[in-house]
Amino acid sequence: MSFTHYDLGHRSSGDIVEVALSGNAAHVRLMDDQNFSNYRNGRQYRFLGGLAKRSLIRLQVSNPGHWHVAVDLSGLQGSTKSSIRVISA
């Protein structure tokens, strides 16, 4: 599986992650460390986000810990570029 990965490091509850997309729609997933490991290894995982058909996507960190963003096309056609910005709570 091909995806763009952003390692956000330790984030606090309430931090906002803004994901900007250019190109086609993409799946944007905000995950804690354990769920990102599961995602990478093809196991069941939980995430915040989903299919983003337009840019700018804003996601809020739900609890303190190590967080990741994955952007992928997963069954979609085309290509997309992404960038992120984190706004501390």
N, C-alpha and C positions, 0 to 999 in steps of 0.2 A: 504494500500500500504506500502510495506517495502522498506526503503531506508537508506543509510548512509548519515548523515547530518554533514556538517562542517560549523560552524558559523565563518565567516571571520572578523566580526566586521566592523568598518569603514575602507574603503579602498579608495585610491586616484585613479583618472583617470590614466590609463597607468600601474598600478600594474599588474604583471603577476602571475597567479595561475597555478602551475604545479600539475597535478594529475597523480599519479603512480597507475597502476592497476596490479594485479597478479591474474591469473585465467581466467575466461571467459570474453568475451566482455560485456560491460555495457554501460548504458546511463549516461553521465556526463553532468550536467546542472549547469551553473553559473547564479545566479539570484540575483536581488536586493531584498530588504526586502518585498516590495509589491508583487512582482511576486512569491517569495518563499511562502508567505502566501496563495496566490491563488493556487499554486502547491499542498501544503499540504491539502488544503480544496477542491480539485477536481474541481477548477474553471479554466477558461482559463488563461494562463500565457505565458510570453515571457522569453527566456533564450538564453545564449550563450553556444555552445557545441553541443552535440548530441551523436550518437552511436559511442563509442570508441572501435575499434577492436584490438587496440594495445596500449601499454603504451609508452610513456609519452605524456600526453595531456597538451598543454599550451593554456591557455585562458587569454585574456586581459580585465581588468575591464574598461568599457566604460565611466563611469562617477563616480564622488565621491559619497559615500553613504555607507550604510550597506549592505554587500553582503553575500551570502550563496552558498555553493556547495552541490548538491544532487547527489548521485551515486545510481542507481537502476538497476535491471534486467528487469523490466517492459515488460513481455512477452518473455524474453529470458530464456534459460535453463542454469543450472549450478550454479556456485557461483563465487564470486570475492572478493578480498580484495583491499582496496584502502588506499592511504595516500596522503597528500597534502603538498605543500610548497608554500609560498607567497614570491615573489620577489618585493620589493618596487621600484617604478619608481624613 
